[in-house]
Amino acid sequence: MLPSWFGNGEIEPHAGGAVRLMDGHIRGTVTQFRPPHFLAYTWNVFDPGEDVSSHPESYLQLELGMQDNNDTVLTLTHFPIPE
């Protein structure tokens, strides 16, 4: 599922793990990992050749929950939204 959302990349599944998505265009660090229900990480955009991003850092959270009818709900929160 990850490649269809974020292109080629990897999220190391532990707090402090590296996040590299879209061939390294998006990079960050896992801040919380509580499988199978919650994942949070920093999100930063890197232009080609950049080692330090010129863009502001933001935060992404993915949480799985259940509705009353037992359907699974994915809540994605991204804050603040980069311009």
ChimeraX commands (.cxc) that place a marker at each C-alpha (Angstrom):
marker #1 position 0.00,0.00,0.00 radius 0.5
marker #1 position 2.82,2.45,0.78 radius 0.5
marker #1 position 4.07,2.75,-2.84 radius 0.5
marker #1 position 0.60,3.59,-4.16 radius 0.5
marker #1 position 0.32,6.48,-1.67 radius 0.5
marker #1 position 3.87,7.78,-1.36 radius 0.5
marker #1 position 5.90,6.34,-4.26 radius 0.5
marker #1 position 9.13,4.49,-3.55 radius 0.5
marker #1 position 10.08,4.78,0.07 radius 0.5
marker #1 position 10.41,3.30,3.50 radius 0.5
marker #1 position 9.27,3.92,7.05 radius 0.5
marker #1 position 11.35,2.22,9.75 radius 0.5
marker #1 position 8.72,0.79,12.13 radius 0.5
marker #1 position 9.88,2.17,15.50 radius 0.5
marker #1 position 10.10,5.49,17.33 radius 0.5
marker #1 position 13.18,7.28,16.03 radius 0.5
marker #1 position 13.04,5.37,12.74 radius 0.5
marker #1 position 13.79,7.08,9.44 radius 0.5
marker #1 position 11.06,8.07,7.01 radius 0.5
marker #1 position 11.98,8.35,3.33 radius 0.5
marker #1 position 9.15,8.67,0.82 radius 0.5
marker #1 position 8.85,9.61,-2.85 radius 0.5
marker #1 position 12.46,8.57,-3.54 radius 0.5
marker #1 position 13.72,10.75,-0.63 radius 0.5
marker #1 position 11.76,13.87,-1.64 radius 0.5
marker #1 position 9.90,13.52,1.69 radius 0.5
marker #1 position 11.99,12.75,4.79 radius 0.5
marker #1 position 11.28,12.61,8.49 radius 0.5
marker #1 position 11.49,10.68,11.73 radius 0.5
marker #1 position 8.93,8.38,13.35 radius 0.5
marker #1 position 7.78,10.04,16.58 radius 0.5
marker #1 position 5.20,7.47,17.72 radius 0.5
marker #1 position 4.62,3.86,16.65 radius 0.5
marker #1 position 1.79,1.91,18.25 radius 0.5
marker #1 position 0.89,-0.95,15.91 radius 0.5
marker #1 position -1.57,-1.68,14.56 radius 0.5
marker #1 position -3.50,1.51,15.34 radius 0.5
marker #1 position -1.25,4.59,15.32 radius 0.5
marker #1 position 1.76,6.01,13.47 radius 0.5
marker #1 position 3.11,9.57,13.69 radius 0.5
marker #1 position 6.15,11.11,12.05 radius 0.5
marker #1 position 7.72,14.39,11.00 radius 0.5
marker #1 position 7.32,15.38,7.35 radius 0.5
marker #1 position 9.74,17.57,5.45 radius 0.5
marker #1 position 10.16,18.27,1.74 radius 0.5
marker #1 position 13.64,18.15,0.23 radius 0.5
marker #1 position 14.40,19.57,-3.20 radius 0.5
marker #1 position 16.84,17.61,-5.39 radius 0.5
marker #1 position 20.38,17.78,-3.97 radius 0.5
marker #1 position 19.33,19.34,-0.64 radius 0.5
marker #1 position 20.78,17.95,2.58 radius 0.5
marker #1 position 18.95,20.58,4.65 radius 0.5
marker #1 position 15.39,21.39,3.67 radius 0.5
marker #1 position 14.40,24.95,2.86 radius 0.5
marker #1 position 10.77,24.04,3.65 radius 0.5
marker #1 position 9.07,24.10,7.08 radius 0.5
marker #1 position 8.70,20.81,8.93 radius 0.5
marker #1 position 5.23,19.45,9.59 radius 0.5
marker #1 position 3.74,16.39,11.26 radius 0.5
marker #1 position 1.66,13.50,9.97 radius 0.5
marker #1 position -0.49,11.11,12.02 radius 0.5
marker #1 position -2.28,7.98,10.77 radius 0.5
marker #1 position -4.78,6.33,13.08 radius 0.5
marker #1 position -7.00,3.28,12.53 radius 0.5
marker #1 position -10.27,3.09,14.44 radius 0.5
marker #1 position -13.62,1.30,14.31 radius 0.5
marker #1 position -17.07,2.65,13.57 radius 0.5
marker #1 position -20.19,1.34,15.31 radius 0.5
marker #1 position -20.88,-0.97,12.36 radius 0.5
marker #1 position -17.34,-2.48,12.70 radius 0.5
marker #1 position -16.04,-0.73,9.58 radius 0.5
marker #1 position -12.41,0.39,9.85 radius 0.5
marker #1 position -11.78,4.14,9.66 radius 0.5
marker #1 position -8.45,5.72,8.71 radius 0.5
marker #1 position -7.89,9.22,10.09 radius 0.5
marker #1 position -4.98,11.11,8.54 radius 0.5
marker #1 position -3.97,14.37,10.22 radius 0.5
marker #1 position -1.29,16.62,8.69 radius 0.5
marker #1 position -0.42,19.81,10.56 radius 0.5
marker #1 position 0.38,22.52,9.95 radius 0.5
marker #1 position -0.46,22.21,6.26 radius 0.5
marker #1 position 2.57,23.44,4.29 radius 0.5
marker #1 position 1.82,26.11,1.71 radius 0.5
marker link #1:1,2 radius 0.2
marker link #1:2,3 radius 0.2
marker link #1:3,4 radius 0.2
marker link #1:4,5 radius 0.2
marker link #1:5,6 radius 0.2
marker link #1:6,7 radius 0.2
marker link #1:7,8 radius 0.2
marker link #1:8,9 radius 0.2
marker link #1:9,10 radius 0.2
marker link #1:10,11 radius 0.2
marker link #1:11,12 radius 0.2
marker link #1:12,13 radius 0.2
marker link #1:13,14 radius 0.2
marker link #1:14,15 radius 0.2
marker link #1:15,16 radius 0.2
marker link #1:16,17 radius 0.2
marker link #1:17,18 radius 0.2
marker link #1:18,19 radius 0.2
marker link #1:19,20 radius 0.2
marker link #1:20,21 radius 0.2
marker link #1:21,22 radius 0.2
marker link #1:22,23 radius 0.2
marker link #1:23,24 radius 0.2
marker link #1:24,25 radius 0.2
marker link #1:25,26 radius 0.2
marker link #1:26,27 radius 0.2
marker link #1:27,28 radius 0.2
marker link #1:28,29 radius 0.2
marker link #1:29,30 radius 0.2
marker link #1:30,31 radius 0.2
marker link #1:31,32 radius 0.2
marker link #1:32,33 radius 0.2
marker link #1:33,34 radius 0.2
marker link #1:34,35 radius 0.2
marker link #1:35,36 radius 0.2
marker link #1:36,37 radius 0.2
marker link #1:37,38 radius 0.2
marker link #1:38,39 radius 0.2
marker link #1:39,40 radius 0.2
marker link #1:40,41 radius 0.2
marker link #1:41,42 radius 0.2
marker link #1:42,43 radius 0.2
marker link #1:43,44 radius 0.2
marker link #1:44,45 radius 0.2
marker link #1:45,46 radius 0.2
marker link #1:46,47 radius 0.2
marker link #1:47,48 radius 0.2
marker link #1:48,49 radius 0.2
marker link #1:49,50 radius 0.2
marker link #1:50,51 radius 0.2
marker link #1:51,52 radius 0.2
marker link #1:52,53 radius 0.2
marker link #1:53,54 radius 0.2
marker link #1:54,55 radius 0.2
marker link #1:55,56 radius 0.2
marker link #1:56,57 radius 0.2
marker link #1:57,58 radius 0.2
marker link #1:58,59 radius 0.2
marker link #1:59,60 radius 0.2
marker link #1:60,61 radius 0.2
marker link #1:61,62 radius 0.2
marker link #1:62,63 radius 0.2
marker link #1:63,64 radius 0.2
marker link #1:64,65 radius 0.2
marker link #1:65,66 radius 0.2
marker link #1:66,67 radius 0.2
marker link #1:67,68 radius 0.2
marker link #1:68,69 radius 0.2
marker link #1:69,70 radius 0.2
marker link #1:70,71 radius 0.2
marker link #1:71,72 radius 0.2
marker link #1:72,73 radius 0.2
marker link #1:73,74 radius 0.2
marker link #1:74,75 radius 0.2
marker link #1:75,76 radius 0.2
marker link #1:76,77 radius 0.2
marker link #1:77,78 radius 0.2
marker link #1:78,79 radius 0.2
marker link #1:79,80 radius 0.2
marker link #1:80,81 radius 0.2
marker link #1:81,82 radius 0.2
marker link #1:82,83 radius 0.2
view
